[in-house]
Amino acid sequence: MSTRSVRPAEDEADSPELTAVQAALAAEHAAVYGYGVLGGRLDGKRGAEARAAHDGHRARRDALARTARDLGGRPVASAAAYALPFAVADGPSAVRLAAVLEDRIAGAYADLVRATEGPRRKDAAGALREAAVRSARWRGGNVAFPGLAERAAGADPAATGPVEAAGADGTR
C-alpha cells in the first residue's frame, strides 16, 4: 500500500516530531483501509482478531490526528483508496496482508519513538509493541527488532514515508 506525502503544509511547523506523527497517522490510515479489505476474507477467531485490530488502528489514528493538531499541524488526510501490495482473494492472503500492515505500522512507530520524548514516546513505544505482537500472531513468528528489521541502512524515514521505508512490495 502506498500513502501520499506525509510532509506538513508549507505554513505548518516542520518539526521532526510533527513529521513522525504525520507519518504514523498516514500509516494508520493505510492500516484501517487494509483491515477493511482483509476483514471480509476472515471468519471465526481470525475474523475477531481482524476486527479488534481494525478498532485498535482506528483509535490510534484518531489519537494521532489529535496529536498532530496539538503540535500545531493539520492532520494528514486519508486517501480515498490504497494500492494493496498483492491481491487479497482468500484467508491466507488476508492473514499475510495483516502481517505486512503490522510490520509497516511498527516501522512508523519506531520512527515516532525516535522523534519524541516523555509521554508521547511512551505511547509510541506501546503502539510499536502492540504492532509487533499482532504481526507475530498473524505471521506465526516474530522478528528480532520489530519496526527496524525491514529498514535499509541509512534510510531517512521522513524522506520515504512509513510504507515505502518498510518495503512497499510486502517483502522483507
VMD Tcl script that draws the C-alpha trace (Angstrom):
set ca {
  {0.00 0.00 0.00}
  {1.30 3.41 -0.77}
  {0.49 6.58 1.02}
  {0.56 10.12 -0.16}
  {3.06 12.61 1.20}
  {3.18 13.00 4.94}
  {5.02 16.31 4.80}
  {3.28 19.17 6.61}
  {1.80 22.01 4.57}
  {4.06 24.97 3.82}
  {2.54 27.05 6.62}
  {2.97 24.39 9.32}
  {5.90 23.81 11.62}
  {8.25 21.24 10.14}
  {9.48 19.70 13.39}
  {10.82 16.13 13.37}
  {8.16 15.21 15.93}
  {5.28 16.51 13.81}
  {6.72 14.81 10.73}
  {6.90 11.48 12.58}
  {3.37 11.92 13.94}
  {2.09 12.63 10.42}
  {3.91 9.56 9.08}
  {2.40 7.36 11.79}
  {-1.02 8.87 11.08}
  {-0.65 8.11 7.37}
  {0.34 4.54 8.23}
  {-2.71 4.20 10.48}
  {-4.96 5.46 7.66}
  {-3.49 2.78 5.41}
  {-3.89 0.10 8.10}
  {-7.54 1.00 8.68}
  {-8.15 0.68 4.95}
  {-6.20 -2.59 4.73}
  {-8.05 -4.18 7.62}
  {-11.31 -3.15 5.97}
  {-10.26 -5.11 2.91}
  {-8.91 -8.19 4.64}
  {-11.61 -8.45 7.30}
  {-14.13 -9.72 4.77}
  {-11.89 -12.68 3.99}
  {-11.63 -13.94 7.57}
  {-14.13 -15.51 9.92}
  {-14.14 -17.16 13.31}
  {-11.18 -16.42 15.59}
  {-9.14 -14.76 12.82}
  {-12.10 -12.56 11.91}
  {-12.43 -11.46 15.54}
  {-8.69 -10.69 15.65}
  {-9.02 -8.60 12.48}
  {-11.99 -6.65 13.91}
  {-10.08 -5.98 17.14}
  {-7.02 -4.80 15.18}
  {-9.21 -2.61 12.96}
  {-10.77 -0.99 16.03}
  {-7.34 -0.51 17.61}
  {-5.95 1.16 14.49}
  {-8.96 3.46 14.24}
  {-8.43 4.54 17.86}
  {-4.69 5.12 17.27}
  {-5.49 7.04 14.08}
  {-7.87 9.35 15.92}
  {-5.35 9.91 18.74}
  {-2.60 10.75 16.24}
  {-4.86 13.26 14.49}
  {-5.37 14.99 17.85}
  {-1.63 14.90 18.49}
  {-0.90 16.47 15.10}
  {-3.31 19.30 15.94}
  {-1.75 19.67 19.41}
  {1.63 20.11 17.72}
  {0.23 22.86 15.52}
  {-0.19 20.78 12.38}
  {-3.07 19.87 10.15}
  {-3.51 16.07 10.31}
  {-2.68 14.32 7.06}
  {-5.88 13.14 5.40}
  {-6.64 9.60 4.41}
  {-6.50 8.70 0.75}
  {-9.74 7.57 -0.88}
  {-8.12 4.19 -1.59}
  {-4.74 2.50 -1.24}
  {-2.90 0.16 -3.58}
  {-2.54 -3.22 -1.91}
  {0.87 -4.92 -2.20}
  {-0.83 -8.07 -3.52}
  {-4.32 -9.40 -4.23}
  {-6.35 -10.43 -1.18}
  {-8.56 -13.19 -2.50}
  {-8.75 -15.63 0.40}
  {-7.99 -16.21 4.07}
  {-4.26 -16.94 3.70}
  {-3.65 -13.79 1.65}
  {-5.69 -11.78 4.18}
  {-3.51 -13.09 7.01}
  {-0.39 -12.24 5.00}
  {-1.67 -8.69 4.41}
  {-2.39 -8.26 8.13}
  {1.23 -9.19 8.93}
  {2.51 -6.72 6.31}
  {0.29 -3.96 7.70}
  {1.54 -4.54 11.22}
  {5.17 -4.58 10.08}
  {4.65 -1.22 8.40}
  {2.90 0.24 11.42}
  {5.77 -0.96 13.61}
  {8.19 0.90 11.36}
  {6.21 4.12 11.62}
  {6.03 3.85 15.40}
  {9.75 3.06 15.66}
  {10.34 6.37 13.89}
  {7.91 8.11 16.25}
  {9.70 6.67 19.30}
  {12.94 8.13 17.95}
  {11.38 11.57 17.29}
  {9.52 12.08 20.58}
  {10.10 12.28 24.31}
  {8.11 11.81 27.50}
  {4.51 10.59 27.34}
  {4.38 10.66 23.53}
  {7.43 8.39 23.37}
  {5.81 6.02 25.88}
  {2.61 5.93 23.78}
  {4.59 5.34 20.59}
  {6.56 2.53 22.24}
  {3.28 0.95 23.35}
  {1.90 1.17 19.82}
  {5.12 -0.35 18.46}
  {4.81 -3.22 20.94}
  {1.16 -3.81 20.00}
  {2.00 -3.87 16.29}
  {4.88 -6.29 16.89}
  {2.65 -8.64 18.87}
  {-0.09 -8.54 16.23}
  {2.47 -9.09 13.46}
  {3.90 -12.12 15.28}
  {0.41 -13.55 15.77}
  {-0.53 -13.08 12.13}
  {2.80 -14.44 10.89}
  {3.14 -17.23 13.44}
  {6.60 -15.97 14.44}
  {8.41 -12.76 15.24}
  {11.36 -10.67 14.14}
  {14.31 -9.66 16.30}
  {13.73 -5.91 16.11}
  {10.13 -5.09 15.18}
  {9.86 -1.93 13.15}
  {13.56 -1.95 12.34}
  {14.30 -5.24 10.58}
  {12.90 -4.05 7.25}
  {14.75 -0.74 7.18}
  {17.57 -0.14 4.76}
  {20.74 1.03 6.48}
  {20.93 4.81 6.50}
  {17.44 5.36 5.08}
  {15.78 8.61 6.10}
  {12.25 7.62 7.23}
  {10.97 11.17 6.80}
  {12.02 11.12 3.16}
  {10.44 7.77 2.32}
  {7.34 7.71 4.49}
  {6.10 4.81 6.59}
  {5.08 2.42 3.85}
  {7.99 2.76 1.47}
  {10.53 2.54 4.31}
  {9.10 -0.82 5.35}
  {9.00 -2.30 1.85}
  {6.01 -1.33 -0.28}
  {6.05 -4.67 -2.05}
  {5.40 -6.62 1.15}
  {8.81 -8.30 1.16}
  {11.33 -8.36 3.96}
}
mol new
graphics top color blue
foreach p $ca { graphics top sphere $p radius 0.5 }
foreach p [lrange $ca 0 end-1] q [lrange $ca 1 end] { graphics top cylinder $p $q radius 0.2 }
display resetview
